[in-house]
Amino acid sequence: MYGRITVFNFLQNRNSLKRLASWKVSDDFWARVEPLIPKPQRDPSKTYQRKAGGGRKPQAPRKVFEGILYVLRTGCQWKALPKSEFGSSSSVHQYFLDWEAAGLFEQLWQKGLLEYDEMEGIAWEWQSLDGAMVKAPLALESVGRNPTDRGKKRQQAQPADGSERGSALHRYQRRQHA
């Protein structure tokens, strides 16, 4: 009986102390993100067949934002986004494209930098950048030639009778003149 109570207490504590998944947004963070989310607007110069509010209801911005974070954190393809948790992957992707065009993610980055600068301080007068955009020097030795380059026409062997290969059009024209 003592063992069961301990296991029960352990499971209860484990569930209560569970951390948020890395793509879940806390209420505090969402309170800072939500004002930056662009509101959908209809183009006044267009004529629409449906009235405003017609069609499918828009997805909740928080779920869409969490879906975008899920793709960014896991590295999965948009089509692999769990529909049961985030809704249509194509809708989430379209929101991502719209929000990116509206500058949402740049605003988030700027606000994050400013907040970090207030908390810890950023040495703005000294910055450094490092990167490498070259092929690995020993990569070709370990993997060999590119397999897609093996069937080039110029490198193919000639026919056994020594005649040259010509294009199909050239052969057709020779038959017409003979």
C-alpha positions in Angstrom: 0.0 0.0 0.0 2.9 2.4 0.8 4.3 1.8 -2.7 1.1 2.7 -4.5 0.7 6.0 -2.6 4.3 6.9 -3.5 3.8 6.1 -7.2 0.5 8.0 -7.2 2.1 11.1 -5.5 5.0 10.9 -8.0 2.7 10.9 -11.0 0.6 13.7 -9.5 3.7 15.8 -8.9 5.2 15.0 -12.3 2.0 16.1 -14.1 1.7 19.3 -12.0 5.3 20.3 -12.6 5.3 19.5 -16.3 7.0 22.2 -18.4 5.4 23.7 -21.5 6.5 22.2 -24.7 9.0 24.5 -26.5 6.4 25.6 -29.1 3.7 26.4 -26.5 3.3 30.0 -25.6 2.9 31.1 -22.0 0.1 33.6 -21.1 2.8 36.2 -20.2 4.6 35.9 -23.5 1.3 35.8 -25.5 0.3 39.1 -23.8 3.4 40.7 -25.3 2.9 39.1 -28.7 -0.8 39.5 -29.3 -0.7 43.3 -29.8 1.8 42.9 -32.6 -0.3 40.4 -34.5 -1.7 42.2 -37.7 -5.4 42.3 -37.9 -6.9 41.0 -41.1 -8.2 43.8 -43.4 -10.3 43.7 -46.5 -9.0 45.6 -49.5 -11.5 48.5 -50.1 -10.6 48.7 -53.8 -11.7 45.1 -54.4 -15.3 43.9 -54.9 -16.1 40.8 -52.9 -18.9 38.3 -53.6 -19.3 37.3 -50.0 -20.1 39.6 -47.2 -17.6 40.3 -44.5 -17.6 37.4 -42.1 -18.6 34.8 -44.7 -16.8 31.6 -45.3 -14.7 29.7 -42.7 -14.0 31.2 -39.4 -10.4 32.4 -39.0 -8.1 30.3 -36.8 -7.2 31.6 -33.3 -4.1 33.6 -33.6 -2.5 32.0 -30.6 -2.9 28.5 -32.1 -1.5 29.7 -35.4 1.5 31.3 -33.6 2.1 28.1 -31.7 1.9 26.1 -35.0 4.5 28.4 -36.5 6.7 27.9 -33.5 6.2 24.1 -33.7 7.5 24.1 -37.3 10.4 26.3 -36.4 11.4 24.3 -33.3 10.9 20.8 -34.7 12.1 21.6 -38.2 9.2 19.6 -39.7 7.6 20.4 -43.1 4.5 22.5 -43.1 2.4 19.6 -44.3 3.6 17.5 -41.2 2.0 20.0 -38.8 -0.4 18.1 -36.5 -3.9 19.0 -37.7 -5.6 18.0 -34.5 -3.5 20.5 -32.5 -3.0 23.4 -34.9 -5.6 23.1 -37.6 -4.9 23.2 -41.4 -1.2 23.3 -42.1 -1.8 25.3 -45.3 -3.7 27.9 -43.3 -1.0 28.1 -40.7 1.6 28.5 -43.5 -0.5 31.3 -45.1 -0.7 33.1 -41.8 3.1 32.8 -41.5 3.6 34.3 -45.0 1.1 37.1 -44.2 2.6 37.9 -40.8 6.1 37.8 -42.2 5.2 40.2 -45.0 3.6 42.5 -42.3 6.8 42.5 -40.3 5.6 40.7 -37.2 8.7 38.6 -36.7 11.0 41.5 -37.2 9.0 43.5 -34.6 9.3 40.5 -32.2 13.0 40.3 -32.7 13.4 44.1 -32.1 11.3 44.1 -29.0 13.2 41.0 -27.7 16.5 42.8 -28.2 15.3 45.9 -26.4 14.0 43.9 -23.5 17.2 41.9 -23.2 19.2 45.2 -23.5 17.2 46.6 -20.5 17.6 43.4 -18.5 21.2 42.4 -19.2 22.7 45.1 -21.4 24.0 44.6 -24.9 27.5 46.0 -25.8 26.2 47.8 -28.9 29.6 49.5 -29.6 31.3 46.1 -30.1 29.8 43.5 -32.3 31.3 40.5 -34.1 30.1 38.3 -36.9 31.6 35.0 -38.0 30.6 32.6 -40.7 31.9 30.2 -43.3 30.3 29.7 -46.8 32.7 27.2 -48.4 32.6 23.5 -49.1 34.3 21.2 -46.7 37.8 20.7 -48.1 37.9 16.9 -47.6 34.3 16.1 -48.6 35.1 15.0 -52.1 37.8 12.6 -51.0 35.4 10.7 -48.7 32.3 10.5 -50.9 33.7 10.3 -54.4 32.2 11.8 -57.6 28.7 13.1 -57.8 26.5 10.3 -58.9 24.3 12.6 -61.0 27.2 13.4 -63.3 27.8 9.9 -64.5 25.6 9.8 -67.6 26.7 12.9 -69.6 26.3 12.5 -73.3 29.7 13.8 -74.2 31.3 11.2 -71.9 29.4 8.2 -73.4 31.2 5.6 -75.4 30.8 5.6 -79.2 29.1 2.7 -81.0 31.2 -0.4 -81.8 31.1 0.2 -85.6 32.9 3.5 -85.1 30.1 5.7 -86.5 29.2 8.8 -84.7 25.9 9.3 -83.0 23.8 12.0 -84.4 20.6 13.6 -83.3 17.3 12.0 -84.2 16.4 14.9 -86.5 19.7 14.5 -88.3 19.0 10.7 -88.9 15.5 11.5 -90.1 16.8 14.1 -92.6 19.4 11.6 -93.9 16.6 9.0 -94.6 14.6 11.6 -96.5 17.4 12.4 -98.9 18.4 8.8 -99.6 
